[in-house]
Amino acid sequence: MLIDDMFLDLGYGYKVALREVYAMFPMNLAPVKEMYREYWRQGKVYRATKGRKAKSFLLLQNGWTFVSALSTDELNERIWEMRRIRKAKESLMEVGTDA
C-alpha cells in the first residue's frame, strides 16, 4: 500500500487523497484566515465541518482547499497512524514471502 492509495479522513464523512495534501495550517493564525477568505472568494473551499468551528486549513496541490473541524494535530496523528499500519502490513507481507 502506497501513499497514493491512502485517504485522509477529515471527519464527518469527508476524505481527501493524501497525495493531494500540500500543506496543513491551524485556522487560528491571521495569515491563514486571510488565505481562507481569498480562496472562499474564488469559490475553492470545501468545508468539512458540518457547521462546527473550523480548526484546520488544508491546501491541496490542485489549488483547492479543505477546512476541517479537526485540529492539525488530530489530522497529523491520523496520518502517522496510517503510516504505522502501512509499515505493519508491509512487514507482514515480507514475512509471508520469506517462508
C-alpha positions as CSV (number, residue, x, y, z in Angstrom):
1,M,0.0,0.0,0.0
2,L,1.5,3.3,-1.1
3,I,0.7,6.8,-0.1
4,D,-1.1,7.1,-3.5
5,D,-3.7,4.6,-2.2
6,M,-4.3,6.4,1.1
7,F,-7.1,8.8,2.0
8,L,-7.1,11.2,5.0
9,D,-10.3,11.3,6.9
10,L,-11.2,14.9,7.7
11,G,-14.2,13.9,9.8
12,Y,-17.9,13.8,9.2
13,G,-17.5,11.6,6.1
14,Y,-15.1,13.8,4.2
15,K,-11.9,12.3,2.9
16,V,-9.1,13.6,0.7
17,A,-6.3,11.8,-1.1
18,L,-3.2,12.0,1.0
19,R,-1.0,12.6,-2.1
20,E,-3.0,15.7,-2.9
21,V,-2.4,17.4,0.5
22,Y,0.3,20.1,0.1
23,A,0.1,21.8,3.5
24,M,-1.9,21.9,6.7
25,F,-2.3,25.1,8.8
26,P,-4.2,25.8,12.0
27,M,-7.1,28.2,11.5
28,N,-6.2,30.4,14.5
29,L,-3.5,32.3,12.6
30,A,-4.3,35.6,10.9
31,P,-2.5,34.9,7.7
32,V,-4.3,31.6,7.4
33,K,-7.6,33.3,7.9
34,E,-6.8,35.8,5.2
35,M,-5.8,33.0,2.8
36,Y,-9.0,31.2,3.6
37,R,-11.0,34.3,2.8
38,E,-9.2,34.7,-0.5
39,Y,-9.9,31.1,-1.5
40,W,-13.5,31.5,-0.3
41,R,-14.0,34.5,-2.6
42,Q,-12.6,32.3,-5.5
43,G,-15.1,29.5,-4.6
44,K,-12.3,27.0,-4.0
45,V,-13.1,25.9,-0.4
46,Y,-14.7,22.6,0.7
47,R,-16.0,22.9,4.3
48,A,-15.6,19.5,6.1
49,T,-17.0,20.9,9.3
50,K,-20.8,20.2,9.4
51,G,-21.3,23.6,10.8
52,R,-18.7,23.3,13.5
53,K,-15.8,25.7,14.1
54,A,-13.0,25.3,11.6
55,K,-9.7,24.3,13.2
56,S,-7.5,23.4,10.3
57,F,-7.0,24.6,6.7
58,L,-5.6,22.1,4.1
59,L,-4.1,23.4,0.9
60,L,-4.3,20.8,-2.0
61,Q,-1.9,20.5,-4.9
62,N,-4.7,21.1,-7.4
63,G,-5.4,24.6,-5.9
64,W,-8.5,23.7,-3.9
65,T,-8.7,23.8,-0.2
66,F,-10.4,22.0,2.7
67,V,-11.4,23.4,6.1
68,S,-11.8,20.7,8.8
69,A,-13.3,20.8,12.3
70,L,-10.4,18.6,13.4
71,S,-7.2,20.2,14.5
72,T,-3.9,19.9,12.6
73,D,-2.6,17.7,15.5
74,E,-5.5,15.3,15.1
75,L,-5.0,15.1,11.3
76,N,-1.3,14.6,11.7
77,E,-1.9,11.8,14.2
78,R,-4.3,10.1,11.7
79,I,-1.5,10.4,9.0
80,W,1.1,8.8,11.3
81,E,-1.4,6.0,12.2
82,M,-2.0,5.3,8.6
83,R,1.8,5.1,8.0
84,R,2.2,2.7,11.0
85,I,-0.5,0.5,9.6
86,R,1.1,0.5,6.2
87,K,4.5,-0.4,7.6
88,A,3.0,-3.2,9.6
89,K,1.2,-4.6,6.6
90,E,4.4,-4.4,4.5
91,S,6.4,-6.2,7.2
92,L,3.7,-8.9,7.4
93,M,3.9,-9.3,3.6
94,E,7.7,-9.7,3.8
95,V,7.4,-12.3,6.5
96,G,4.9,-14.2,4.3
97,T,7.2,-14.2,1.3
98,D,10.2,-15.3,3.3
99,A,8.5,-18.6,4.4
